[in-house]
């Protein structure tokens, strides 16, 4: 294989700002479901476990698309692939905005899910056009603005749904994405593709995509609690077979989609494990808190509507955006390991406090702020550290796999949270207070496992 490297132009604040605006619009579209989930469940007549599927459908697509987008971006240029992905996202947003029923809404979410690939493509662009130190800071800014979009979506979902309809929650952010994509296409300089004599490893692409799709669908169906043990075992066998086939193909490929030697590096391996446990805990919190705000029962719950839930979640969204901007700087100054330890300790303490303190709205608001900040600063620090730990030509695929790990963690956490509430429902189908307590305790234990991972892998984690 031969490569021709062309030095790309250095980008300025205006171009980074254009990427940030797009990330902000994408974050808005992704976040409107969270505060409106109880509303969507009522409008569509679905259970909490099925409601989790509405949000996780987007994550399932993202998990499949992100590594493919990262690899194509490494090969053909981040800007070109980013624009094509945004066309698909826009189609999905418009479809969801017109959806008459749950199947069409889920299809729109499937198409929207390719937005997850926008993050590694943005990382490719900043890595190619900026030095290492500035790359970590720029990555933090882009991730922060993506999270900041959650502030906008969380705040506006309720008023839009109540003043217009829930369809407009998807349509309005989609219009903003279309406009932002045009700005990025005009301002962002062309990043030269890597010329190579070898072909893309399509068998590796297909097997990795199949593995991730089977894994995500397996998580959704297994945690729904409706599968018999034999079916659960069959899902595990399918995932294991696809993963094994992918490893065999990658080891024999002349130009593999993923260099397995890169994944075997201690810093990479540990970043994957830590990201997974942090986001699994965060995913449970993301699902449980809106449900507790919405439920109305004797002695617990707040009977909050969509707008009120959005306002309750807003401080947490702000904290998450701030933490993402700090995460890149913290990784540069203190190293990912120290940041992860602090984030895990904060999350564990908060979750176990919620076990007994969840009768006042301010307690849940504060818990959301603390956990969002802790998870955001830790995962962004790991992401920024990974982006600068690998070769430039591997930035897209390495960061996309880490983004996929975040997606899988959040999806698993949300589905586990939904399964716990469904299993603890009363005779009227409402989740009991004890089921929320169980969920908070499990989320705390999962976060605590990050400290164990750091302890065991101390020598391998980047510092």
C-alpha beads as a LAMMPS data file, in Angstrom:
LAMMPS data file: protein, C-alpha beads

463 atoms
462 bonds

1 atom types
1 bond types

-500.0 500.0 xlo xhi
-500.0 500.0 ylo yhi
-500.0 500.0 zlo zhi

Masses

1 110.0

Atoms # bond

1 1 1 0.000 0.000 0.000
2 1 1 1.269 3.461 -0.873
3 1 1 0.029 6.746 0.459
4 1 1 0.341 10.264 -0.886
5 1 1 0.083 12.800 1.895
6 1 1 -0.911 16.358 1.063
7 1 1 -0.597 18.951 3.787
8 1 1 -4.075 20.437 4.354
9 1 1 -4.728 24.084 5.061
10 1 1 -4.846 25.192 8.679
11 1 1 -8.337 26.123 9.823
12 1 1 -9.362 29.043 11.973
13 1 1 -12.037 29.762 14.522
14 1 1 -14.670 30.426 11.871
15 1 1 -14.404 26.913 10.445
16 1 1 -14.385 25.318 13.888
17 1 1 -17.408 27.450 14.695
18 1 1 -19.197 26.084 11.627
19 1 1 -18.610 22.521 12.836
20 1 1 -19.812 23.569 16.257
21 1 1 -23.039 25.059 14.868
22 1 1 -23.763 21.816 13.042
23 1 1 -23.031 19.819 16.199
24 1 1 -25.398 22.109 18.099
25 1 1 -28.210 21.468 15.614
26 1 1 -27.586 17.713 15.681
27 1 1 -27.608 17.658 19.469
28 1 1 -30.926 19.487 19.428
29 1 1 -32.524 16.894 17.145
30 1 1 -31.142 14.013 19.181
31 1 1 -32.305 15.405 22.539
32 1 1 -35.951 16.246 21.862
33 1 1 -37.038 12.675 22.589
34 1 1 -35.765 12.594 26.187
35 1 1 -38.142 15.110 27.822
36 1 1 -40.990 14.125 25.472
37 1 1 -40.685 10.373 26.014
38 1 1 -43.638 10.118 28.432
39 1 1 -45.696 12.199 25.971
40 1 1 -44.737 9.973 23.045
41 1 1 -45.589 6.893 25.091
42 1 1 -49.077 8.273 25.727
43 1 1 -49.627 9.518 22.168
44 1 1 -48.455 6.269 20.605
45 1 1 -49.844 3.970 23.293
46 1 1 -46.589 2.187 24.164
47 1 1 -45.025 0.909 27.408
48 1 1 -41.883 2.337 29.103
49 1 1 -39.788 -0.508 27.658
50 1 1 -41.132 0.245 24.168
51 1 1 -40.598 3.943 24.838
52 1 1 -36.910 3.278 25.412
53 1 1 -36.852 1.745 21.927
54 1 1 -37.862 5.115 20.405
55 1 1 -34.686 6.701 21.723
56 1 1 -32.499 3.645 21.204
57 1 1 -33.442 3.184 17.543
58 1 1 -31.339 6.243 16.785
59 1 1 -28.490 4.813 18.841
60 1 1 -28.696 1.442 17.067
61 1 1 -28.185 3.084 13.676
62 1 1 -25.439 5.270 15.083
63 1 1 -23.539 2.280 16.402
64 1 1 -23.591 0.648 12.977
65 1 1 -22.846 3.744 10.916
66 1 1 -20.207 5.509 13.041
67 1 1 -17.226 3.191 12.345
68 1 1 -18.098 3.013 8.639
69 1 1 -18.349 6.809 8.476
70 1 1 -15.049 7.155 10.319
71 1 1 -13.286 4.777 7.950
72 1 1 -14.721 6.435 4.840
73 1 1 -13.768 9.817 6.253
74 1 1 -10.187 8.640 6.807
75 1 1 -10.051 7.459 3.200
76 1 1 -12.089 10.003 1.222
77 1 1 -12.035 13.119 3.385
78 1 1 -14.098 14.148 6.374
79 1 1 -15.954 17.050 4.784
80 1 1 -17.261 15.065 1.802
81 1 1 -18.574 12.178 3.902
82 1 1 -20.000 14.567 6.496
83 1 1 -22.148 16.358 3.925
84 1 1 -23.573 13.073 2.600
85 1 1 -24.362 11.886 6.113
86 1 1 -26.199 15.100 6.880
87 1 1 -28.396 14.543 3.825
88 1 1 -29.502 11.225 5.328
89 1 1 -30.053 12.787 8.766
90 1 1 -32.182 15.516 7.206
91 1 1 -34.328 12.929 5.413
92 1 1 -34.837 11.097 8.703
93 1 1 -35.762 14.249 10.583
94 1 1 -38.320 15.253 7.986
95 1 1 -39.768 11.721 7.955
96 1 1 -40.130 11.742 11.747
97 1 1 -41.775 15.156 11.476
98 1 1 -44.411 13.654 9.199
99 1 1 -44.762 10.293 10.987
100 1 1 -48.391 9.188 11.492
101 1 1 -47.523 6.187 13.685
102 1 1 -44.779 4.386 15.608
103 1 1 -43.265 2.361 12.697
104 1 1 -42.753 5.486 10.575
105 1 1 -41.328 7.372 13.554
106 1 1 -38.882 4.525 14.174
107 1 1 -37.831 4.595 10.511
108 1 1 -37.161 8.320 10.828
109 1 1 -35.097 7.623 13.943
110 1 1 -33.128 4.990 12.033
111 1 1 -32.131 7.549 9.399
112 1 1 -31.417 10.216 12.005
113 1 1 -29.064 7.796 13.728
114 1 1 -26.335 8.349 11.164
115 1 1 -25.726 11.669 12.941
116 1 1 -23.508 9.743 15.373
117 1 1 -20.994 9.477 12.523
118 1 1 -20.723 13.278 12.420
119 1 1 -18.558 13.373 15.545
120 1 1 -15.648 11.208 14.293
121 1 1 -15.815 13.026 10.946
122 1 1 -15.472 16.335 12.783
123 1 1 -12.540 14.894 14.716
124 1 1 -10.874 13.937 11.435
125 1 1 -11.151 17.521 10.215
126 1 1 -9.724 19.148 13.337
127 1 1 -6.948 16.552 13.628
128 1 1 -5.874 17.142 10.033
129 1 1 -5.958 20.920 10.270
130 1 1 -4.708 21.589 13.835
131 1 1 -1.696 20.619 16.007
132 1 1 -2.152 18.067 18.804
133 1 1 -2.788 20.429 21.713
134 1 1 -5.302 22.520 19.799
135 1 1 -6.964 19.346 18.495
136 1 1 -7.853 18.201 22.019
137 1 1 -9.356 21.588 22.846
138 1 1 -11.281 21.745 19.536
139 1 1 -12.676 18.250 20.094
140 1 1 -13.891 19.365 23.508
141 1 1 -15.584 22.397 21.941
142 1 1 -17.354 20.339 19.244
143 1 1 -18.545 17.734 21.754
144 1 1 -19.624 20.505 24.126
145 1 1 -21.737 22.151 21.436
146 1 1 -23.255 18.781 20.518
147 1 1 -24.185 18.382 24.163
148 1 1 -25.240 22.019 24.221
149 1 1 -27.759 21.161 21.552
150 1 1 -29.285 19.010 24.253
151 1 1 -29.992 22.196 26.180
152 1 1 -31.909 23.628 23.253
153 1 1 -33.779 20.404 22.546
154 1 1 -34.570 19.802 26.202
155 1 1 -35.843 23.345 26.645
156 1 1 -37.892 23.599 23.453
157 1 1 -39.318 20.080 23.082
158 1 1 -42.185 20.663 25.491
159 1 1 -43.286 24.120 24.280
160 1 1 -43.097 23.005 20.639
161 1 1 -45.048 19.805 21.287
162 1 1 -47.711 21.588 23.319
163 1 1 -48.050 24.668 21.079
164 1 1 -47.846 22.805 17.745
165 1 1 -47.448 19.036 17.960
166 1 1 -44.726 16.504 18.716
167 1 1 -44.048 16.248 14.962
168 1 1 -42.542 19.741 14.977
169 1 1 -39.996 18.678 17.599
170 1 1 -38.272 16.804 14.773
171 1 1 -39.034 19.111 11.856
172 1 1 -37.633 22.382 13.245
173 1 1 -34.170 21.048 14.264
174 1 1 -33.948 19.327 10.880
175 1 1 -34.343 22.652 9.109
176 1 1 -31.499 24.011 11.252
177 1 1 -29.311 21.018 10.315
178 1 1 -29.868 21.627 6.617
179 1 1 -28.830 25.278 6.994
180 1 1 -25.791 24.425 9.146
181 1 1 -24.617 21.788 6.672
182 1 1 -24.605 24.365 3.887
183 1 1 -22.476 26.650 6.071
184 1 1 -19.982 23.858 6.846
185 1 1 -19.721 22.880 3.168
186 1 1 -18.881 26.462 2.273
187 1 1 -16.484 27.407 5.092
188 1 1 -14.635 24.174 5.870
189 1 1 -11.585 23.726 3.606
190 1 1 -11.282 20.516 1.641
191 1 1 -9.309 17.862 3.507
192 1 1 -7.380 15.765 1.012
193 1 1 -8.229 12.047 0.998
194 1 1 -5.527 9.475 1.569
195 1 1 -4.642 7.942 -1.776
196 1 1 -4.138 4.216 -1.509
197 1 1 -3.621 1.330 -3.879
198 1 1 -5.621 -0.994 -1.652
199 1 1 -9.387 -1.311 -1.679
200 1 1 -11.662 -0.708 1.242
201 1 1 -12.111 -3.830 3.334
202 1 1 -15.822 -4.284 2.523
203 1 1 -16.059 -7.767 4.091
204 1 1 -14.701 -6.244 7.306
205 1 1 -17.181 -3.371 7.017
206 1 1 -20.084 -5.772 6.539
207 1 1 -19.106 -8.063 9.410
208 1 1 -18.460 -5.221 11.863
209 1 1 -21.771 -3.587 10.921
210 1 1 -23.560 -6.916 11.309
211 1 1 -21.936 -7.513 14.685
212 1 1 -22.939 -4.092 16.003
213 1 1 -26.467 -4.375 14.602
214 1 1 -26.961 -7.802 16.166
215 1 1 -25.516 -6.554 19.457
216 1 1 -27.743 -3.465 19.637
217 1 1 -30.883 -5.325 18.602
218 1 1 -29.962 -8.047 21.056
219 1 1 -29.645 -5.538 23.880
220 1 1 -33.061 -4.091 23.079
221 1 1 -34.856 -7.428 22.822
222 1 1 -33.105 -9.193 25.698
223 1 1 -33.670 -6.347 28.165
224 1 1 -37.349 -6.195 27.186
225 1 1 -37.751 -9.408 29.186
226 1 1 -39.952 -11.073 26.577
227 1 1 -37.430 -13.555 25.196
228 1 1 -37.148 -17.150 26.425
229 1 1 -33.685 -18.353 27.546
230 1 1 -33.185 -20.257 24.294
231 1 1 -33.703 -17.084 22.244
232 1 1 -31.325 -15.138 24.478
233 1 1 -28.692 -17.803 23.920
234 1 1 -29.302 -17.677 20.176
235 1 1 -28.740 -13.905 20.156
236 1 1 -25.459 -14.366 22.049
237 1 1 -24.320 -17.049 19.596
238 1 1 -25.092 -14.854 16.578
239 1 1 -23.181 -11.885 18.031
240 1 1 -20.210 -14.091 18.968
241 1 1 -20.133 -15.734 15.517
242 1 1 -20.215 -12.409 13.684
243 1 1 -17.532 -10.932 15.953
244 1 1 -15.297 -13.964 15.477
245 1 1 -15.742 -13.819 11.708
246 1 1 -14.863 -10.123 11.736
247 1 1 -11.639 -10.738 13.687
248 1 1 -10.616 -13.531 11.297
249 1 1 -11.248 -11.336 8.236
250 1 1 -9.392 -8.350 9.715
251 1 1 -6.353 -10.439 10.580
252 1 1 -6.090 -11.677 6.991
253 1 1 -6.977 -8.452 5.161
254 1 1 -4.186 -6.608 3.365
255 1 1 -5.733 -3.283 4.377
256 1 1 -8.136 -4.033 7.241
257 1 1 -10.974 -1.722 8.191
258 1 1 -9.628 -1.707 11.750
259 1 1 -6.020 -2.406 12.618
260 1 1 -6.411 -4.918 15.442
261 1 1 -2.953 -4.018 16.697
262 1 1 -4.241 -0.511 17.359
263 1 1 -7.143 -1.909 19.397
264 1 1 -4.729 -4.057 21.384
265 1 1 -2.845 -1.024 22.682
266 1 1 -3.441 -0.661 26.448
267 1 1 -4.557 2.970 26.147
268 1 1 -7.164 2.072 23.534
269 1 1 -8.410 -1.043 25.300
270 1 1 -8.762 0.723 28.627
271 1 1 -10.483 3.724 27.049
272 1 1 -13.126 1.382 25.601
273 1 1 -13.795 -0.336 28.926
274 1 1 -13.998 2.898 30.901
275 1 1 -16.212 4.615 28.352
276 1 1 -18.605 1.668 28.374
277 1 1 -19.164 1.522 32.132
278 1 1 -19.431 5.315 32.474
279 1 1 -22.021 5.643 29.718
280 1 1 -24.016 2.595 30.866
281 1 1 -24.535 4.273 34.225
282 1 1 -25.322 7.591 32.538
283 1 1 -27.822 5.898 30.215
284 1 1 -29.793 4.605 33.183
285 1 1 -29.941 8.083 34.690
286 1 1 -31.015 9.585 31.357
287 1 1 -33.978 7.222 31.238
288 1 1 -35.006 6.990 34.899
289 1 1 -35.191 10.675 35.816
290 1 1 -37.754 11.785 33.172
291 1 1 -39.894 8.773 34.088
292 1 1 -39.825 9.703 37.787
293 1 1 -40.695 13.310 36.984
294 1 1 -43.676 12.150 34.897
295 1 1 -45.124 9.458 37.158
296 1 1 -47.927 10.347 39.546
297 1 1 -48.598 8.039 42.483
298 1 1 -49.159 8.160 46.226
299 1 1 -45.987 9.247 47.986
300 1 1 -43.735 9.696 44.984
301 1 1 -43.584 11.168 41.498
302 1 1 -44.297 14.690 40.281
303 1 1 -46.894 14.326 37.474
304 1 1 -44.799 16.708 35.351
305 1 1 -45.698 17.464 31.746
306 1 1 -43.278 17.640 28.828
307 1 1 -42.437 21.328 29.312
308 1 1 -41.886 20.912 33.045
309 1 1 -39.692 17.849 32.484
310 1 1 -37.624 19.826 29.984
311 1 1 -37.115 22.607 32.520
312 1 1 -36.163 20.107 35.211
313 1 1 -33.589 18.509 32.891
314 1 1 -32.236 21.805 31.567
315 1 1 -29.626 22.423 34.330
316 1 1 -28.250 18.927 33.703
317 1 1 -27.991 19.624 29.985
318 1 1 -26.070 22.822 30.737
319 1 1 -23.773 20.952 33.111
320 1 1 -23.146 18.316 30.441
321 1 1 -22.236 20.944 27.850
322 1 1 -19.846 22.661 30.251
323 1 1 -18.243 19.350 31.202
324 1 1 -17.633 18.429 27.562
325 1 1 -15.816 21.698 26.929
326 1 1 -13.724 21.100 30.036
327 1 1 -13.060 17.456 29.217
328 1 1 -10.660 18.177 26.367
329 1 1 -8.716 20.700 28.434
330 1 1 -8.658 18.375 31.450
331 1 1 -7.309 15.513 29.325
332 1 1 -4.513 17.755 28.120
333 1 1 -3.569 18.922 31.616
334 1 1 -4.271 16.021 33.989
335 1 1 -4.647 12.981 31.751
336 1 1 -7.797 10.874 31.171
337 1 1 -7.200 8.567 34.150
338 1 1 -7.423 11.281 36.806
339 1 1 -10.508 12.768 35.157
340 1 1 -12.247 9.373 35.056
341 1 1 -11.581 8.738 38.747
342 1 1 -13.118 12.056 39.790
343 1 1 -16.133 11.550 37.510
344 1 1 -16.776 8.036 38.807
345 1 1 -16.592 9.083 42.448
346 1 1 -19.085 11.908 41.873
347 1 1 -21.494 9.594 40.044
348 1 1 -21.346 6.850 42.683
349 1 1 -21.981 9.292 45.523
350 1 1 -24.877 10.904 43.655
351 1 1 -26.617 7.652 42.763
352 1 1 -26.503 6.253 46.267
353 1 1 -27.777 9.562 47.625
354 1 1 -30.759 9.265 45.252
355 1 1 -31.650 5.885 46.722
356 1 1 -33.014 7.664 49.802
357 1 1 -33.333 11.270 48.609
358 1 1 -35.718 11.533 45.660
359 1 1 -38.864 13.094 47.110
360 1 1 -38.133 16.683 46.029
361 1 1 -37.646 17.941 42.502
362 1 1 -34.480 19.837 43.390
363 1 1 -32.853 16.584 44.490
364 1 1 -33.376 15.053 41.056
365 1 1 -32.298 18.239 39.281
366 1 1 -29.070 18.349 41.288
367 1 1 -28.455 14.648 40.676
368 1 1 -28.894 15.161 36.942
369 1 1 -26.411 18.053 36.991
370 1 1 -23.761 16.123 38.898
371 1 1 -24.020 12.921 36.876
372 1 1 -24.142 14.758 33.541
373 1 1 -21.042 16.761 34.440
374 1 1 -19.161 13.715 35.699
375 1 1 -19.987 11.536 32.691
376 1 1 -19.341 14.318 30.196
377 1 1 -15.929 15.349 31.477
378 1 1 -14.765 11.713 31.795
379 1 1 -15.889 10.453 28.394
380 1 1 -14.685 13.558 26.553
381 1 1 -11.287 13.278 28.228
382 1 1 -11.054 9.664 27.059
383 1 1 -12.152 10.637 23.560
384 1 1 -9.661 13.498 23.284
385 1 1 -6.865 11.302 24.605
386 1 1 -7.665 8.597 22.080
387 1 1 -7.818 11.024 19.142
388 1 1 -4.255 12.150 19.756
389 1 1 -2.864 8.741 20.776
390 1 1 -3.265 7.117 17.353
391 1 1 -1.812 7.888 13.947
392 1 1 -3.539 10.689 12.032
393 1 1 -4.711 8.248 9.369
394 1 1 -6.540 6.232 12.080
395 1 1 -8.241 9.171 13.817
396 1 1 -11.647 8.549 12.232
397 1 1 -11.888 4.820 12.865
398 1 1 -10.404 4.993 16.385
399 1 1 -12.665 7.781 17.604
400 1 1 -15.713 6.328 15.852
401 1 1 -15.257 3.027 17.685
402 1 1 -15.068 4.954 20.941
403 1 1 -18.200 6.881 19.988
404 1 1 -19.868 3.524 19.267
405 1 1 -18.832 2.358 22.727
406 1 1 -20.540 5.424 24.176
407 1 1 -23.668 4.648 22.166
408 1 1 -23.752 1.012 23.276
409 1 1 -23.276 2.023 26.897
410 1 1 -26.076 4.593 26.828
411 1 1 -28.406 2.233 24.968
412 1 1 -27.757 -0.598 27.400
413 1 1 -28.306 1.692 30.371
414 1 1 -31.601 3.010 28.969
415 1 1 -32.885 -0.472 28.159
416 1 1 -31.911 -1.808 31.583
417 1 1 -33.680 1.155 33.168
418 1 1 -36.788 0.463 31.097
419 1 1 -36.690 -3.235 31.987
420 1 1 -36.391 -2.455 35.720
421 1 1 -39.392 -0.122 35.634
422 1 1 -41.444 -2.570 33.580
423 1 1 -40.616 -5.428 35.959
424 1 1 -41.591 -3.300 38.965
425 1 1 -44.870 -1.964 37.575
426 1 1 -47.992 -2.047 39.756
427 1 1 -51.401 -3.407 38.768
428 1 1 -52.131 -0.180 36.843
429 1 1 -48.906 -0.434 34.850
430 1 1 -47.152 2.376 36.729
431 1 1 -43.574 1.824 37.935
432 1 1 -43.309 1.518 41.699
433 1 1 -41.050 3.638 43.863
434 1 1 -38.946 0.600 44.736
435 1 1 -38.177 0.031 41.049
436 1 1 -36.690 3.529 40.810
437 1 1 -34.657 2.892 43.960
438 1 1 -33.351 -0.337 42.437
439 1 1 -32.444 1.492 39.233
440 1 1 -30.501 4.196 41.059
441 1 1 -28.607 1.614 43.131
442 1 1 -27.648 -0.407 40.042
443 1 1 -26.517 2.751 38.230
444 1 1 -24.269 3.560 41.194
445 1 1 -22.749 0.084 41.218
446 1 1 -22.039 0.278 37.484
447 1 1 -20.312 3.644 37.948
448 1 1 -18.268 2.183 40.804
449 1 1 -16.948 -0.489 38.450
450 1 1 -15.094 2.281 36.576
451 1 1 -12.903 2.724 39.653
452 1 1 -12.174 -0.993 39.612
453 1 1 -11.224 -0.828 35.934
454 1 1 -8.886 2.109 36.598
455 1 1 -7.312 0.216 39.463
456 1 1 -6.763 -2.970 37.484
457 1 1 -5.498 -1.215 34.350
458 1 1 -3.534 1.526 36.107
459 1 1 -0.371 0.997 34.109
460 1 1 -2.198 0.936 30.796
461 1 1 -4.317 4.050 31.067
462 1 1 -2.891 7.132 29.448
463 1 1 -1.701 9.769 31.819

Bonds

1 1 1 2
2 1 2 3
3 1 3 4
4 1 4 5
5 1 5 6
6 1 6 7
7 1 7 8
8 1 8 9
9 1 9 10
10 1 10 11
11 1 11 12
12 1 12 13
13 1 13 14
14 1 14 15
15 1 15 16
16 1 16 17
17 1 17 18
18 1 18 19
19 1 19 20
20 1 20 21
21 1 21 22
22 1 22 23
23 1 23 24
24 1 24 25
25 1 25 26
26 1 26 27
27 1 27 28
28 1 28 29
29 1 29 30
30 1 30 31
31 1 31 32
32 1 32 33
33 1 33 34
34 1 34 35
35 1 35 36
36 1 36 37
37 1 37 38
38 1 38 39
39 1 39 40
40 1 40 41
41 1 41 42
42 1 42 43
43 1 43 44
44 1 44 45
45 1 45 46
46 1 46 47
47 1 47 48
48 1 48 49
49 1 49 50
50 1 50 51
51 1 51 52
52 1 52 53
53 1 53 54
54 1 54 55
55 1 55 56
56 1 56 57
57 1 57 58
58 1 58 59
59 1 59 60
60 1 60 61
61 1 61 62
62 1 62 63
63 1 63 64
64 1 64 65
65 1 65 66
66 1 66 67
67 1 67 68
68 1 68 69
69 1 69 70
70 1 70 71
71 1 71 72
72 1 72 73
73 1 73 74
74 1 74 75
75 1 75 76
76 1 76 77
77 1 77 78
78 1 78 79
79 1 79 80
80 1 80 81
81 1 81 82
82 1 82 83
83 1 83 84
84 1 84 85
85 1 85 86
86 1 86 87
87 1 87 88
88 1 88 89
89 1 89 90
90 1 90 91
91 1 91 92
92 1 92 93
93 1 93 94
94 1 94 95
95 1 95 96
96 1 96 97
97 1 97 98
98 1 98 99
99 1 99 100
100 1 100 101
101 1 101 102
102 1 102 103
103 1 103 104
104 1 104 105
105 1 105 106
106 1 106 107
107 1 107 108
108 1 108 109
109 1 109 110
110 1 110 111
111 1 111 112
112 1 112 113
113 1 113 114
114 1 114 115
115 1 115 116
116 1 116 117
117 1 117 118
118 1 118 119
119 1 119 120
120 1 120 121
121 1 121 122
122 1 122 123
123 1 123 124
124 1 124 125
125 1 125 126
126 1 126 127
127 1 127 128
128 1 128 129
129 1 129 130
130 1 130 131
131 1 131 132
132 1 132 133
133 1 133 134
134 1 134 135
135 1 135 136
136 1 136 137
137 1 137 138
138 1 138 139
139 1 139 140
140 1 140 141
141 1 141 142
142 1 142 143
143 1 143 144
144 1 144 145
145 1 145 146
146 1 146 147
147 1 147 148
148 1 148 149
149 1 149 150
150 1 150 151
151 1 151 152
152 1 152 153
153 1 153 154
154 1 154 155
155 1 155 156
156 1 156 157
157 1 157 158
158 1 158 159
159 1 159 160
160 1 160 161
161 1 161 162
162 1 162 163
163 1 163 164
164 1 164 165
165 1 165 166
166 1 166 167
167 1 167 168
168 1 168 169
169 1 169 170
170 1 170 171
171 1 171 172
172 1 172 173
173 1 173 174
174 1 174 175
175 1 175 176
176 1 176 177
177 1 177 178
178 1 178 179
179 1 179 180
180 1 180 181
181 1 181 182
182 1 182 183
183 1 183 184
184 1 184 185
185 1 185 186
186 1 186 187
187 1 187 188
188 1 188 189
189 1 189 190
190 1 190 191
191 1 191 192
192 1 192 193
193 1 193 194
194 1 194 195
195 1 195 196
196 1 196 197
197 1 197 198
198 1 198 199
199 1 199 200
200 1 200 201
201 1 201 202
202 1 202 203
203 1 203 204
204 1 204 205
205 1 205 206
206 1 206 207
207 1 207 208
208 1 208 209
209 1 209 210
210 1 210 211
211 1 211 212
212 1 212 213
213 1 213 214
214 1 214 215
215 1 215 216
216 1 216 217
217 1 217 218
218 1 218 219
219 1 219 220
220 1 220 221
221 1 221 222
222 1 222 223
223 1 223 224
224 1 224 225
225 1 225 226
226 1 226 227
227 1 227 228
228 1 228 229
229 1 229 230
230 1 230 231
231 1 231 232
232 1 232 233
233 1 233 234
234 1 234 235
235 1 235 236
236 1 236 237
237 1 237 238
238 1 238 239
239 1 239 240
240 1 240 241
241 1 241 242
242 1 242 243
243 1 243 244
244 1 244 245
245 1 245 246
246 1 246 247
247 1 247 248
248 1 248 249
249 1 249 250
250 1 250 251
251 1 251 252
252 1 252 253
253 1 253 254
254 1 254 255
255 1 255 256
256 1 256 257
257 1 257 258
258 1 258 259
259 1 259 260
260 1 260 261
261 1 261 262
262 1 262 263
263 1 263 264
264 1 264 265
265 1 265 266
266 1 266 267
267 1 267 268
268 1 268 269
269 1 269 270
270 1 270 271
271 1 271 272
272 1 272 273
273 1 273 274
274 1 274 275
275 1 275 276
276 1 276 277
277 1 277 278
278 1 278 279
279 1 279 280
280 1 280 281
281 1 281 282
282 1 282 283
283 1 283 284
284 1 284 285
285 1 285 286
286 1 286 287
287 1 287 288
288 1 288 289
289 1 289 290
290 1 290 291
291 1 291 292
292 1 292 293
293 1 293 294
294 1 294 295
295 1 295 296
296 1 296 297
297 1 297 298
298 1 298 299
299 1 299 300
300 1 300 301
301 1 301 302
302 1 302 303
303 1 303 304
304 1 304 305
305 1 305 306
306 1 306 307
307 1 307 308
308 1 308 309
309 1 309 310
310 1 310 311
311 1 311 312
312 1 312 313
313 1 313 314
314 1 314 315
315 1 315 316
316 1 316 317
317 1 317 318
318 1 318 319
319 1 319 320
320 1 320 321
321 1 321 322
322 1 322 323
323 1 323 324
324 1 324 325
325 1 325 326
326 1 326 327
327 1 327 328
328 1 328 329
329 1 329 330
330 1 330 331
331 1 331 332
332 1 332 333
333 1 333 334
334 1 334 335
335 1 335 336
336 1 336 337
337 1 337 338
338 1 338 339
339 1 339 340
340 1 340 341
341 1 341 342
342 1 342 343
343 1 343 344
344 1 344 345
345 1 345 346
346 1 346 347
347 1 347 348
348 1 348 349
349 1 349 350
350 1 350 351
351 1 351 352
352 1 352 353
353 1 353 354
354 1 354 355
355 1 355 356
356 1 356 357
357 1 357 358
358 1 358 359
359 1 359 360
360 1 360 361
361 1 361 362
362 1 362 363
363 1 363 364
364 1 364 365
365 1 365 366
366 1 366 367
367 1 367 368
368 1 368 369
369 1 369 370
370 1 370 371
371 1 371 372
372 1 372 373
373 1 373 374
374 1 374 375
375 1 375 376
376 1 376 377
377 1 377 378
378 1 378 379
379 1 379 380
380 1 380 381
381 1 381 382
382 1 382 383
383 1 383 384
384 1 384 385
385 1 385 386
386 1 386 387
387 1 387 388
388 1 388 389
389 1 389 390
390 1 390 391
391 1 391 392
392 1 392 393
393 1 393 394
394 1 394 395
395 1 395 396
396 1 396 397
397 1 397 398
398 1 398 399
399 1 399 400
400 1 400 401
401 1 401 402
402 1 402 403
403 1 403 404
404 1 404 405
405 1 405 406
406 1 406 407
407 1 407 408
408 1 408 409
409 1 409 410
410 1 410 411
411 1 411 412
412 1 412 413
413 1 413 414
414 1 414 415
415 1 415 416
416 1 416 417
417 1 417 418
418 1 418 419
419 1 419 420
420 1 420 421
421 1 421 422
422 1 422 423
423 1 423 424
424 1 424 425
425 1 425 426
426 1 426 427
427 1 427 428
428 1 428 429
429 1 429 430
430 1 430 431
431 1 431 432
432 1 432 433
433 1 433 434
434 1 434 435
435 1 435 436
436 1 436 437
437 1 437 438
438 1 438 439
439 1 439 440
440 1 440 441
441 1 441 442
442 1 442 443
443 1 443 444
444 1 444 445
445 1 445 446
446 1 446 447
447 1 447 448
448 1 448 449
449 1 449 450
450 1 450 451
451 1 451 452
452 1 452 453
453 1 453 454
454 1 454 455
455 1 455 456
456 1 456 457
457 1 457 458
458 1 458 459
459 1 459 460
460 1 460 461
461 1 461 462
462 1 462 463
